Amino acid sequence: MACNRSGQEQRAQQVGAAPEQSTTATGRSPLETRDANVPEQRPTFPEQTRAAALPASPAVAVTVLAKGLSHPWAVEPLPNGDLLITEKPGRLRIVSATGQLGAPIQGLPAVYATGQGGLLDVALSPNFSADQTIYWSFSEPRGAKGNATSVAKGVLSADRQRLERVRVIFRALPAYDGDKHYGSRLAFGPDGLLYVSLGERSDLGIRPQAQQLNSHMGKTLRLTSEGQPAPGNPFIGQAGALPEIWTVGQRNVQSLAFDASGQLWSVDMGPQGGDELNRLEGGKNYGWPLVTFGEEYSGEPVPNAVTTKAGFVDPVYYWDPVIAPSGAQFYSGEAFPAWRGNLFVGALKDRELVRLQLEKGRVTGEERLLSDRKQRIRDVRQGPDGALYVVTDESDGELWRIAPSAGPKK
């Protein structure tokens, strides 16, 4: 069992040390060359961090479809090529495939738009073409008790101006008087069930609830389309356990994506160091705050934490320094054949789009894209045209379309 920290004295002696050798198992140099936040830590297995730099992707064409968005949080492509966009202050809009920005859609419930809270993710019903149903997550004010993440659904009107039959179908418990770590990605699986990620609300007092089965904090949930616990959930019938829980021990997951085989993956925000890519399996415990490759923002160790421990799932990959991951998409389109099967992750802190190559369940290469634009990438999704669509978390946020470059004009 590896210790998370071995004392401030040892840390001072080792600042600047790399967490592993200067070349990877591929023989290529690792992409990440910055000093680690916690340099005395070592990966549990060789491919767990600092993957080899991938050969540069072919040139891409970036089209700015929309500007002037207020901290957009999610982009969801519609079947006709238009795009749904959420803005944290509480607005849901449609941007046409040609970039026309629609008026805010009416009918959404009030949001707690403070700190990291607001209108968050949005997802289409698996039967959207027939039922026109939209799901969204948001930080909901809960009166004197504080606030918490909730999930609602509604039907898009024929004129696409409002949502009808709006209902809140799930409310995370407990409510808490804070403004951080709502988590809140939504992903429908091949099983037709709704997977929801929930943060642990950050503060030291509530953080341990990520390990407690009587709290939704720091969990991934598996729900029916009506917000009920999905049949077969791993903790159904266990005394004191909430039946919606699918996985345990996560910090602030803002990235959920299914791969081509139907496997669910998450990317969890670490503290200072220790962003994690995890393969999610029902009933498993992913460790936070007992197991982490991170440290507190103060530079102090996470109390009583280690980097690996029996009974907890090791991350498939971690970043130190962190990228601050948000949004995720496994690429499966025709526009970029070389990218098929690759995982794309938005990077808020590093202001880039991260591309990971995975082989046999391990990360074998990493590339950073769109670095020159220097904007906080909040979400990335693949459209029906095979392009990638990205929103940037800025006060003057943008929506980008990433497509193959046509090359220089002749």
C-alpha positions as CSV (number, residue, x, y, z in Angstrom):
1,M,0.0,0.0,0.0
2,A,1.6,3.3,-1.1
3,C,1.5,6.2,1.2
4,N,-0.1,9.4,-0.2
5,R,2.5,11.6,1.5
6,S,5.6,10.8,3.5
7,G,5.9,14.2,5.2
8,Q,6.7,17.8,4.3
9,E,10.4,17.2,4.8
10,Q,10.6,14.5,2.2
11,R,8.4,16.5,-0.1
12,A,10.8,19.5,0.1
13,Q,13.7,17.2,-0.8
14,Q,11.9,15.8,-3.8
15,V,10.1,18.8,-5.4
16,G,10.7,18.8,-9.1
17,A,11.1,15.0,-9.3
18,A,9.2,13.2,-12.0
19,P,6.7,10.6,-10.9
20,E,8.2,8.0,-13.3
21,Q,10.9,7.5,-15.9
22,S,11.5,9.9,-18.7
23,T,10.3,7.5,-21.3
24,T,7.2,5.3,-21.4
25,A,6.6,1.7,-22.2
26,T,6.2,2.7,-25.9
27,G,9.7,4.2,-26.0
28,R,8.3,7.6,-26.7
29,S,8.7,10.5,-24.3
30,P,5.7,11.4,-22.1
31,L,3.5,14.3,-23.1
32,E,3.5,15.8,-19.6
33,T,6.8,17.3,-18.5
34,R,5.8,19.7,-15.8
35,D,6.7,19.0,-12.2
36,A,4.1,17.0,-10.3
37,N,2.2,18.6,-7.4
38,V,3.0,15.5,-5.3
39,P,6.3,14.3,-6.7
40,E,7.0,11.6,-4.1
41,Q,3.9,9.6,-5.2
42,R,4.4,6.8,-7.7
43,P,1.8,5.2,-10.1
44,T,0.4,1.8,-9.2
45,F,1.3,0.5,-12.7
46,P,3.5,1.9,-15.4
47,E,0.7,3.2,-17.8
48,Q,-1.3,4.9,-15.1
49,T,0.1,8.5,-15.7
50,R,2.2,10.5,-18.1
51,A,1.3,8.7,-21.3
52,A,3.5,9.0,-24.4
53,A,2.9,12.0,-26.6
54,L,0.8,10.9,-29.6
55,P,1.8,12.0,-33.1
56,A,0.1,15.3,-34.0
57,S,-3.4,15.0,-35.4
58,P,-4.1,16.3,-38.9
59,A,-5.1,19.9,-39.1
60,V,-8.6,20.7,-38.0
61,A,-10.9,23.5,-39.0
62,V,-12.5,25.3,-36.0
63,T,-15.7,27.2,-36.7
64,V,-17.0,29.5,-34.0
65,L,-20.8,28.9,-34.3
66,A,-21.8,31.2,-31.5
67,K,-20.4,33.8,-29.2
68,G,-21.8,35.7,-26.2
69,L,-22.8,32.7,-24.2
70,S,-22.8,33.1,-20.4
71,H,-20.7,30.3,-19.0
72,P,-22.1,27.5,-21.2
73,W,-22.0,24.2,-19.4
74,A,-23.2,21.6,-21.9
75,V,-23.7,21.1,-25.6
76,E,-26.1,18.4,-26.8
77,P,-26.4,17.8,-30.6
78,L,-29.9,17.4,-31.9
79,P,-30.7,14.9,-34.7
80,N,-31.2,17.6,-37.3
81,G,-27.7,19.1,-36.7
82,D,-28.9,21.9,-34.4
83,L,-27.4,22.1,-30.8
84,L,-28.9,22.5,-27.3
85,I,-26.7,24.7,-25.1
86,T,-27.1,25.2,-21.3
87,E,-25.8,28.4,-19.7
88,K,-25.1,28.4,-15.9
89,P,-27.4,31.4,-15.1
90,G,-30.4,29.2,-16.0
91,R,-30.8,29.5,-19.8
92,L,-31.3,26.7,-22.3
93,R,-31.0,27.6,-25.9
94,I,-30.9,26.1,-29.4
95,V,-28.1,27.1,-31.7
96,S,-28.8,26.2,-35.3
97,A,-26.4,24.2,-37.4
98,T,-25.5,27.4,-39.2
99,G,-24.9,29.3,-35.9
100,Q,-28.1,31.2,-35.3
101,L,-28.6,31.7,-31.5
102,G,-32.1,31.1,-30.4
103,A,-33.9,32.8,-27.5
104,P,-33.9,31.1,-24.1
105,I,-36.4,28.2,-24.0
106,Q,-39.1,28.9,-21.5
107,G,-40.4,26.6,-18.7
108,L,-37.3,25.6,-16.7
109,P,-37.5,25.7,-12.9
110,A,-35.4,28.1,-10.8
111,V,-31.7,27.3,-10.4
112,Y,-29.3,28.1,-7.7
113,A,-26.8,30.0,-9.9
114,T,-24.1,30.8,-7.4
115,G,-20.5,29.6,-7.4
116,Q,-20.3,26.4,-9.3
117,G,-24.0,26.0,-9.3
118,G,-26.6,26.8,-12.0
119,L,-28.1,25.0,-15.0
120,L,-25.7,22.2,-15.8
121,D,-26.0,19.2,-18.1
122,V,-28.6,18.4,-20.7
123,A,-29.4,15.1,-22.5
124,L,-31.9,13.9,-25.0
125,S,-34.3,11.0,-24.3
126,P,-33.2,7.8,-26.1
127,N,-36.5,8.2,-28.0
128,F,-36.2,11.9,-28.6
129,S,-37.2,11.7,-32.3
130,A,-40.6,10.3,-31.1
131,D,-41.1,11.9,-27.7
132,Q,-39.2,15.2,-27.9
133,T,-38.2,14.7,-24.3
134,I,-35.2,16.5,-22.8
135,Y,-33.5,15.9,-19.4
136,W,-31.4,18.4,-17.6
137,S,-29.5,18.7,-14.3
138,F,-29.3,21.8,-12.1
139,S,-28.4,23.0,-8.7
140,E,-31.8,23.5,-7.1
141,P,-32.5,25.9,-4.2
142,R,-34.0,23.9,-1.3
143,G,-34.9,26.8,1.1
144,A,-33.4,26.9,4.5
145,K,-31.7,23.5,4.0
146,G,-29.5,24.9,1.2
147,N,-29.3,23.4,-2.3
148,A,-28.4,20.2,-4.1
149,T,-28.4,18.7,-7.6
150,S,-31.7,17.8,-9.2
151,V,-32.7,16.2,-12.5
152,A,-35.8,17.3,-14.4
153,K,-37.4,16.3,-17.7
154,G,-39.8,18.1,-20.1
155,V,-41.1,17.9,-23.6
156,L,-39.9,20.4,-26.2
157,S,-42.8,22.3,-27.8
158,A,-43.4,22.0,-31.5
159,D,-42.2,25.6,-32.0
160,R,-39.1,24.8,-29.8
161,Q,-39.8,27.9,-27.7
162,R,-40.7,26.2,-24.4
163,L,-40.7,23.0,-22.4
164,E,-44.0,21.4,-21.4
165,R,-45.0,18.8,-18.8
166,V,-41.9,19.8,-16.8
167,R,-41.2,17.6,-13.8
168,V,-38.3,17.3,-11.3
169,I,-37.8,13.5,-11.3
170,F,-34.9,13.2,-8.9
171,R,-33.5,15.3,-6.0
172,A,-30.1,14.4,-4.5
173,L,-29.9,14.2,-0.7
174,P,-28.9,15.8,1.6
175,A,-29.3,19.4,0.7
176,Y,-26.3,21.5,1.7
177,D,-25.5,25.2,2.2
178,G,-22.6,25.4,-0.2
179,D,-21.8,26.3,-3.8
180,K,-19.3,23.7,-5.0
181,H,-19.0,20.2,-6.5
182,Y,-22.4,19.5,-8.0
183,G,-20.9,16.9,-10.4
184,S,-23.9,16.5,-12.7
185,R,-23.2,14.8,-16.0
186,L,-26.1,12.8,-17.5
187,A,-25.6,9.9,-19.8
188,F,-28.2,7.4,-21.1
189,G,-26.7,3.9,-21.5
190,P,-27.3,1.2,-24.0
191,D,-29.6,-0.2,-21.4
192,G,-31.9,2.8,-21.7
193,L,-31.1,3.9,-18.1
194,L,-30.0,7.3,-17.0
195,Y,-26.6,7.6,-15.3
196,V,-26.0,10.7,-13.2
197,S,-22.8,11.8,-11.5
198,L,-22.9,13.8,-8.3
199,G,-20.1,15.7,-6.5
200,E,-19.4,15.5,-2.8
201,R,-19.9,19.2,-2.2
202,S,-16.1,19.8,-1.5
203,D,-16.1,21.0,2.1
204,L,-14.3,18.9,4.7
205,G,-17.4,18.5,6.8
206,I,-19.5,16.9,4.1
207,R,-16.7,15.3,2.0
208,P,-16.8,11.9,3.9
209,Q,-20.3,11.3,2.7
210,A,-18.7,10.2,-0.6
211,Q,-18.1,6.9,1.3
212,Q,-21.5,6.7,2.9
213,L,-24.3,4.8,1.3
214,N,-27.0,6.9,3.0
215,S,-26.0,9.9,1.0
216,H,-26.0,10.6,-2.7
217,M,-22.9,12.8,-2.4
218,G,-19.9,11.7,-4.4
219,K,-21.7,8.9,-6.2
220,T,-22.8,7.8,-9.7
221,L,-26.5,6.9,-9.8
222,R,-28.4,4.7,-12.2
223,L,-32.1,5.7,-12.7
224,T,-35.0,4.8,-14.8
225,S,-36.4,7.4,-17.2
226,E,-38.8,8.5,-14.5
227,G,-36.0,9.0,-11.9
228,Q,-36.6,5.9,-9.9
229,P,-33.9,3.5,-8.8
230,A,-33.0,1.2,-11.7
231,P,-33.8,-2.5,-11.2
232,G,-30.7,-4.5,-10.3
233,N,-28.8,-1.6,-8.7
234,P,-26.1,-3.0,-6.5
235,F,-27.3,-1.6,-3.1
236,I,-31.0,-2.3,-3.4
237,G,-32.2,-4.0,-0.3
238,Q,-29.1,-3.2,1.7
239,A,-30.0,-1.6,5.1
240,G,-29.3,2.1,5.2
241,A,-28.3,2.3,1.5
242,L,-29.9,4.6,-1.0
243,P,-31.2,2.4,-3.9
244,E,-30.2,4.8,-6.7
245,I,-26.5,4.4,-6.0
246,W,-24.4,2.7,-8.8
247,T,-20.8,3.6,-7.7
248,V,-19.2,5.1,-4.7
249,G,-16.2,7.3,-3.7
250,Q,-16.0,10.0,-6.3
251,R,-15.1,13.7,-5.9
252,N,-16.6,15.8,-8.6
253,V,-17.3,14.0,-11.9
254,Q,-18.2,16.3,-14.7
255,S,-17.3,13.8,-17.4
256,L,-19.3,10.6,-18.3
257,A,-19.1,8.7,-21.5
258,F,-19.9,5.3,-22.9
259,D,-17.5,3.6,-25.2
260,A,-18.4,1.5,-28.3
261,S,-18.7,-1.6,-26.2
262,G,-21.2,0.0,-23.8
263,Q,-18.7,0.4,-21.0
264,L,-19.2,3.6,-18.9
265,W,-16.2,5.8,-18.1
266,S,-15.8,8.8,-15.9
267,V,-13.2,11.5,-15.5
268,D,-13.1,12.8,-11.9
269,M,-11.7,16.2,-10.8
270,G,-8.9,15.6,-8.3
271,P,-7.9,18.3,-5.8
272,Q,-4.4,19.6,-6.5
273,G,-3.1,16.6,-8.5
274,G,-5.0,13.4,-9.1
275,D,-7.6,14.0,-11.8
276,E,-8.7,10.4,-12.6
277,L,-10.0,8.4,-15.5
278,N,-12.1,5.5,-14.2
279,R,-13.9,2.5,-15.7
280,L,-17.2,2.4,-13.8
281,E,-18.7,-0.8,-12.6
282,G,-21.8,-1.1,-10.5
283,G,-21.1,-1.5,-6.7
284,K,-17.4,-0.5,-6.9
285,N,-15.7,2.1,-4.7
286,Y,-13.4,4.6,-6.4
287,G,-11.8,5.8,-3.2
288,W,-12.3,9.5,-2.6
289,P,-11.4,10.8,0.0
290,L,-9.5,7.8,1.3
291,V,-7.6,7.0,-1.9
292,T,-6.2,9.7,-4.2
293,F,-3.2,10.9,-6.1
294,G,-3.9,14.5,-5.1
295,E,-3.2,16.9,-2.2
296,E,-5.2,19.7,-0.7
297,Y,-5.0,23.1,-2.4
298,S,-3.0,24.3,0.6
299,G,-0.3,21.8,-0.3
300,E,-1.1,19.7,2.8
301,P,-1.9,15.9,2.4
302,V,-5.5,14.8,2.0
303,P,-6.1,13.5,5.6
304,N,-5.4,9.8,6.1
305,A,-5.3,9.2,2.3
306,V,-3.2,6.7,0.3
307,T,-2.7,6.2,-3.4
308,T,-3.9,2.6,-3.6
309,K,-5.7,0.3,-1.2
310,A,-7.3,-3.2,-1.3
311,G,-11.0,-3.0,-1.8
312,F,-10.9,0.2,-3.8
313,V,-10.6,0.6,-7.6
314,D,-7.4,2.1,-8.9
315,P,-7.8,4.8,-11.6
316,V,-7.0,3.6,-15.1
317,Y,-5.1,6.9,-15.6
318,Y,-4.4,10.1,-13.6
319,W,-3.0,13.6,-14.2
320,D,-0.6,15.4,-11.9
321,P,-0.6,18.4,-12.5
322,V,-4.4,18.4,-13.0
323,I,-6.2,19.4,-16.2
324,A,-9.6,20.1,-14.4
325,P,-11.6,17.7,-16.7
326,S,-15.1,18.5,-17.8
327,G,-17.1,16.8,-20.6
328,A,-16.1,13.6,-22.4
329,Q,-16.8,11.9,-25.7
330,F,-15.6,8.6,-27.2
331,Y,-15.2,9.3,-30.9
332,S,-17.0,7.0,-33.4
333,G,-17.6,9.2,-36.4
334,E,-16.5,9.1,-40.1
335,A,-15.0,12.6,-40.2
336,F,-11.8,11.6,-38.4
337,P,-11.1,7.9,-39.0
338,A,-7.8,8.1,-37.1
339,W,-9.7,9.2,-33.9
340,R,-12.1,6.3,-33.7
341,G,-12.2,4.8,-30.2
342,N,-10.3,7.8,-28.8
343,L,-11.6,9.6,-25.7
344,F,-11.8,13.4,-25.8
345,V,-11.9,15.3,-22.5
346,G,-12.3,19.1,-22.0
347,A,-9.6,20.7,-19.8
348,L,-10.7,23.8,-17.8
349,K,-7.4,24.6,-16.1
350,D,-5.2,23.8,-19.0
351,R,-7.5,25.4,-21.5
352,E,-7.2,22.5,-24.1
353,L,-9.0,19.6,-25.5
354,V,-7.3,16.3,-24.4
355,R,-7.2,13.3,-26.7
356,L,-6.5,9.9,-25.1
357,Q,-5.7,6.7,-27.0
358,L,-6.8,3.6,-25.1
359,E,-5.8,0.0,-25.9
360,K,-6.8,-3.0,-23.9
361,G,-8.1,-0.8,-21.1
362,R,-4.9,1.2,-20.7
363,V,-4.0,4.7,-21.9
364,T,-1.2,4.4,-24.5
365,G,-1.0,8.0,-25.7
366,E,-2.1,11.6,-25.2
367,E,-2.4,14.7,-27.3
368,R,-3.5,18.3,-26.5
369,L,-5.6,20.2,-29.1
370,L,-6.9,23.8,-29.4
371,S,-4.2,25.0,-27.0
372,D,-3.7,28.2,-29.0
373,R,-7.3,29.4,-28.2
374,K,-6.7,29.5,-24.5
375,Q,-10.2,29.0,-23.4
376,R,-11.7,26.8,-20.7
377,I,-13.3,23.9,-22.4
378,R,-16.3,22.8,-20.5
379,D,-17.9,20.1,-22.7
380,V,-17.3,18.2,-25.9
381,R,-19.8,16.1,-27.9
382,Q,-19.9,14.4,-31.2
383,G,-22.6,15.5,-33.7
384,P,-24.4,13.4,-36.2
385,D,-22.1,14.8,-38.9
386,G,-19.0,13.4,-37.2
387,A,-17.7,16.8,-36.1
388,L,-16.9,17.5,-32.5
389,Y,-18.7,20.4,-30.8
390,V,-17.2,22.2,-27.8
391,V,-18.4,24.9,-25.5
392,T,-16.1,27.2,-23.5
393,D,-16.7,28.2,-19.9
394,E,-16.2,32.0,-20.2
395,S,-18.3,35.0,-19.5
396,D,-18.3,35.5,-23.3
397,G,-18.4,31.8,-24.0
398,E,-18.3,30.2,-27.4
399,L,-19.6,27.2,-29.3
400,W,-17.1,25.6,-31.7
401,R,-17.4,23.0,-34.4
402,I,-14.3,20.9,-35.0
403,A,-14.1,19.4,-38.4
404,P,-11.4,18.2,-40.8
405,S,-9.4,21.0,-42.4
406,A,-10.0,21.5,-46.1
407,G,-6.4,22.5,-46.5
408,P,-5.0,25.6,-48.1
409,K,-6.8,26.9,-51.2
410,K,-5.1,26.2,-54.4
